[in-house]
Amino acid sequence: MNGHNPEPAATRICLVVPCYNEAERLAPEQFLSALRNELRLNLLFVDDGSTDRTGRVLADLCATTPERIRCLRRSVNGGKAEAVREGVLAALSGGYGLIGYWDADLATPLAELKEVASYFESPRINAVLCSRVNLLGRNVRRRLWRHYFGRFSATLISFALRMGVYDTQCGAKLFRANDGLRAVFDRPFTTTWVFDAEILARFQVLTGGGERDMGIIEHPVREWRDVPGSKVRFGNVLRTAADLCRIRRYVQRNRRGL
């Protein structure tokens, strides 16, 4: 594959892909196809201390296109939140214009990326969150219990942040690479399961204003599907509630005016 990138540096995109024991769900050809279709795209896989063949699969994938695919290896499993944070911080030194993260199972197809990136043509946009909304003409397939768990979580998150967000937990997001993004990801997350909501809380505190000041919008994906092997469990409900209490205290402590 030709590694030459004809796009100016400001438009280059890096997607961080956190991986933990994903050997059976990773689809290397889909990632390579995305690189062929989007010349601005670069990939940074973060192996979060996997104990299966994930490391070998990623090494083979990186070897195919080393100029556009990188792999970071964490010696122990520290959780998705820290894998994403470490990857974003590493990408911030790469001169990319846009940095995001995308789930390794590609439940959200990488075909969504082009439309997501187009929002950043507006200079006021700082982040785009993919959302799973089953509108007419869209193909969003979720197991019923995951749908209701997602709606319950979204209600709690909206209450904690006092923000009308529909879906923080879809694993596909893109950010403008700037000093604000570094400030948001600079410190370890205090939450695990809903660290995506903590990212919004940090943007909220950083901008010092309401939803319009944050420059964050949601993009309803055209397609999303449950992939077997998901790590979502009913036990996450209690963890979600505890994490959101911490997020709400953080917002109240830092933005008394919200």
Order of alpha helices (4+ residues) and beta strands (2+ residues): beta-alpha-beta-alpha-beta-alpha-beta-alpha-beta-beta-alpha-beta-alpha-alpha-alpha-beta-beta-alpha
